[in-house]
Amino acid sequence: MKVRAKKSLGQHFLRDLDAAHRIVELMSRHGGYDDVLEIGPGMGVLTQFLLEHKEYTTSVVELDRESVEYLNKFYPQLRERIFSADFLKLDLTTLFGGKTFGIVGNFPYNISSQIFFKVLENKDLVPEVVCMLQKEVAVRIASKPGNKDYGILSVLLQAFYDIEYSFSLGPHVFDPPPKVNSGVIRLKRNNISDLGCDEKKFIQVVKMGFNQRRKTLRNALRALGLPDNPLMDKRAEQLGVQDFIILTNMAANVPDQAISEIEEPEEE
């Protein structure tokens, strides 16, 4: 029995067992959590190695019914821990009784950004993420200020996670081969619980700065009427998390609604 990869779900099944083992081994042995959730297990290439680790309990979430049937047949020990659902629609606050859990997976490339925004919404429940995704996105997330790849997700995720780019994989290790290279990254929750600014407004200011990333922030944020500051002469890609926190506090008196109305389509 073999699961047919579905283009509509962005499925590209990893078939390199060595790479799968390396991905699983990036998960912390004692990460402070008892459960691991694998997103999009497909035919279980990562799952088989996850199940070897008894220091945590592995569960999976899979939208593809054919994959769910495959997992039920070949991984019977998982039957009570297969969530046949869309990860983006799961209530993570109740998934493991409100306890923290790690996330791992070969993320569907067409929804990887959405997965990370959901992780951010539940950052206090997710102390660690190990994942494979399109290399371009993986590089962007791990990039530091001053790099052309640095963007919105870089800032937002690095505000709450320490991020490492681990290794790259070519198209040939997948079935079917994607048209892009892939990258594996590891996110580890830092000790920041409060940014020292309005978090919702922080997200808005970051997005607004990068939406016109070729402009200086003096121009990109002009509509906010912020007081003068040396940061305003830089472009968004030159600023770190702390710099955006400063800008957010400078915009403290600007209504959230006013900022959201100003936002333009992203140039990510």
N, C-alpha and C positions, 0 to 999 in steps of 0.2 A: 504494500500500500504506500502510495506517495501522494502528498498534497500538491495540487496544482497552484503555482504562484499566481496571484491575482493582481493585475496591474492597478485596479481600482483601489486596492488596499495598500499599494506601494510595497508589495512583498518581494523581497530578494533573499532567498534562504542561504545563510552561510553554510558552506560545506567543508571548511577547513577546520578540522578538529583541534589542531594545535592553536589556532587563533581563538577558537571558542574557549579552550582551557585557559589561555592567557587572560581573556576577558574576565572569566569567573574568578581567577586568582587575584585580580585587582580588588575584589571585595574584601573589606576588613574581616579578619577572623573574629575579632571581638569589637565590633563597631558600636556597641551599646544598644543593639536592637536584637530581637529574637526572630523577626520575620523578614523575608526578602520577597519582593514582588517582581516577577519578570514580565515585561511588557512585550506582547507579540512573540510568543515562543515558537510559533510555526510547527516544525516537526521535532522540536526539542533538542537542537544541537547544543544550546547553552544549558538547557534544563538538566540534561543527563549529568553534567558536571556539578551543577548547583546542588542536586540531590545527594551528591557524595559528601557534602558538608553538613555535619550534624549539629554544628554550633548555631545554626539558624534553620527555620522551617521555610521551605520554598513554596510559594503559591504563584499562579500565573493568571494573567488576564489576556484573553484572546477573542477577537471579534469574529474571526473566520470560523464558521461552523465546521468546515471540513477539517481544519486544524484541531478543533476541539475534539472531534471524533477520533482523530489520529492519536491525540494525547491520552484520551480515555482508554484506548486500546493498548498502546505501548508503554504507558506510564500509569498503571492502575493505582500506584501509591499516591498519585496526585488527584484522584477523582473527587475528593471532598474539597480540593483547594484549587479548582479551575473556575475562574470567573469568566463565564461566557458573556462578555460585555465590551463596551467601548470604554477604554481607560479614561478618555476625556469626560465621560459622563458619570464616572464612579464617584461616590462620596468617600473620600479618603479619610475623613474624620471618624468614620465608623467601621472602616474596612477591617481593622485588627483591634477592635475594641478601644480605639483612641490611642493605641500604643504606637511608638515610632517603628519605622521599617525602612530597609534599604530598597533601592530600585535598581534593576539591571535590565538590559535588553539590547537587541538590535532594533533600534527604533525605526518605524516606518518613516522614510525620509520626507514624505509629504506632510507630516504632522509633527515633526520633531520640535519645532518652535512652540507649538501649542502645548506639547507635553511639558516643556520647560516652564512655560508660564503657569501651568497647573502645579508644577513642583514648587514654584515660588509662592503660590497662594497657600501651599501647605508645608512651607519650609521648616516649621517647627516639628513636623511629623516625619520629615525625610532627611536624616542626617548624612546620607550618602547615596550617590548615583554613579553607576558605572554603565556606560552605554557606547554603542557604535552608531554613527550617523554620517551623513554626507560630510566629506572631509572639509569642504569649504565652511560649513556651519560649525564643525568641531573646532577648526582653527580660529574662527571668529570668537567663539565663546571663551577660548583660552587666551586670546590675544590681550596684550597690555596696552596702556595708553601710548599714543604716538604711532601706532601701527595702523596701516590702511584697512586692515581686516577688523579692527576694533569697532564695535557697534553697540546697539541698544541692549541686546542680550548679554554682551560682555559685561557692561556696567551693572545691569540689574542682578545677574547671577553672581558676579564677583563681590557684590555688596554683602552677600550672605554665605558664599561658598569659596573655599580654596579650590582652584581648578588646575588639573594637570593634563596635558596632552600626552597620551601614552604611546600609541603607535598607529601606523597607517596600513591600509589594506587595498590592494588593487581589485578591479572588477572581476578578475578570473576566479576568485575564491567564492563567488556567489552563483546561485542558480535561480533565475536567469541572471547574467551579469548586468549590473547597472551601468549607466553611461558615465558614471562619475567614480572617483576614488572615495574611500571611506576612512574615517578616523575614529579612534577610541579615546574617550576622555573619562576622567574620574573627578567627581565633585564631592568635596568633603565639607560639611557644615562648619562654619567658623563660630566664634563665640559671640557674635554680634546679635543681640536681641532687640536693640533699639538704635536706629540710625541717627537719632538726635534731630530728626526733622519729620514732617508729615510724609509718611511712606507713599500714600496715594499721589501726592503732589510731586514727590521725588520721581516717580515713574513717569508722570506727565512731562516734567521738565526734561528728563533724559530723552524721551521720545521726541519732544519738540526740538531739542538741540540737534539731534541726528537727522530729523526729517529734512533739514536743510544743511547737511553736513559740510558742504563746500563753502558755506558762509561762516564768518566769525559769529560767535555767540551774541555779539552786540547787535548783529543784524537778525540772526535766527530767533533771538528772544526779544526783539525790539518791542513787540506788541505788549509785553508784560510790564514795560516801564520800570525796569529794575534800576537801582542806583548804580553809579559807576564803580567798576571794580576791574583790576588787571585781568581777571579771568575772562572778561567780556571781549578781550582782543584775541582770544584763542578760538580754535575750532573745537567742536565737541570731541573729536577723536584724540585731542591732546589732554583731555581732562580725566582724572581718576575719580573714584567713588567719592572721596572726601571733597573734591572740588564741586561735584554735583550736589552734594549735601549743602555746601555753602550757598550755591545758587538757589536751591530749594528754599532755604531759610530767608534768602533775600526776597523770594516771591511769596512770603508767608501771608501777606495781605491781599494777594490776588485770588479771587474766588476760583475754586476748582472748575466750575462750569465755564468760566471765562477762558481758562487754559485749554479745556477740551474742545471748545469751539474754534480755537486758533489752530489746533493741530492740523497738519497737512499729511497726505499720503507718505508713507515711509520710503526712503531711498536706499533701504538696506539691500 
